[in-house]
Amino acid sequence: MNRDSSSTECRLGRNTLVIAIVLWIASNVFVTGVATVATWEGIAQYKRMANLCRWDCGWYSSVVDAGYHFTSPFGNGAANWPFHPLFPITAYPLHKWLKLSLPGSVVLASKLELLLAIYAFLLMLSDQLETTSDYARAASLVAFNPYLIYAHAGYAEPLYFALIAFGFYFAGRQRWITAGAMGGFASATRVLGVLFCFSYVIAWLKEQQWRFSFRKLRLNAMVGLLLCPLGTALFTIYLHSRMGDALAWEHAHVAWGKQPGSPWKTLQLCFTQPHWPQVWGVFMVAAFVASAWLFKLRKPELGLYLALVALVAVSTGYWAVARYIWWQPPFLYAIYRLLRRNSGAWLIYVAFASGMAAFMVIEWFSGHNFVI
């Protein structure tokens, strides 16, 4: 690499970080403002950042505070086993070392990781971005995600999103061990991260011009592939040693009514139910359409990952499937490529995304379970 190209990359990296920080600050101001307004009506209580910690944030907090349960504390199978360890690990220093409150530590960790998610997404799209306006628009897709509340409420979504985006970025540059490490960290954050293994193989085959040969297998590519599922593998071993059930992270989902089933039946059920299930059904269909379009854009590694994630999510029911879809880098990548073709469409999307994000924050404090 010559000196000119090196300086250009450094300058690009600084500009990317600046844009990410600006949009991250704007996102925080947006959520804080809407949360404050939400207290004007109803029973909403928002006095400090820790008030955002609800539902799954409480489970993550229990991991930070005392580790994983030995048995279900409620006797119905519900426990903190499905909540993979990497995100609570990032909140641990904030609580144990800096002495922040437990819910405040988990919320702050997710907020800080939103900055990482914005930056990682900009790197992932760097080959599609040219002007400062392009970078700002791409960053806004993450900073003002319709399901933005999950980046500010002590959930693992932003960390998972950042790691997967980094994984695609490094795989696209044939940095296989680093890409595999990102996949491994993602699988230690959410079990869906294991699916990056398949995209990793597709990216490698794509780089080999779709010709597989044992003679061309490189050690770094093989090591990277082995790293992809390592996070979940180690967590599985840990659970087996702690409470005797290696797949407790899966079995505990029964307590929440999440059992594998037919994705087709889930879609049918969505469109035969009133109100929100129909909206979620539209999001599911949009995810599969976006996946097919990514294949057409010659991004099979992105298309395959989105299709697999959507299929897994739909197979477990329609509750919470919307946030699974909206917090996938390939889905936002497809949205960016679509909106880039028509600048006027950005206005429509911004109106939808910001309106939906504000509504979700208000409903978050109202205690409606459809936001879970």
Protein Blocks (a to p, Z undefined) as FASTA:
>chain_A
ZZklmmmmmmmmmmmmmmmmmmmmmmmmmmmmmmmmmmmgcjbdcfbfklmpghjlmmmm
mmmmnopafbdfklnopacklmcfklmmmmmmmmmmnopafklmmmmmmmmmmmmmmmmm
mmmmmmmpfbfmlmmmmmmmmmmgfklmmmmnopaklmmmmmmmmmmmmmmnopaklmmm
mmmmmmmmpmklmmmmmmmmmmmmmmnoopacfklpcfklmmmmmmmmmmmmmmmmmmmm
mnopaklmmmmmmmnopacddfklmmmmmmmpghjlmmmmmmmmmmmmmmmmmmmnopak
lmmmmmmmmmmmmmnojehklmmmmmcfklmmmmmmmmmmpmklmmmmmmmmmmmmmmmm
mmmmnopaklZZ
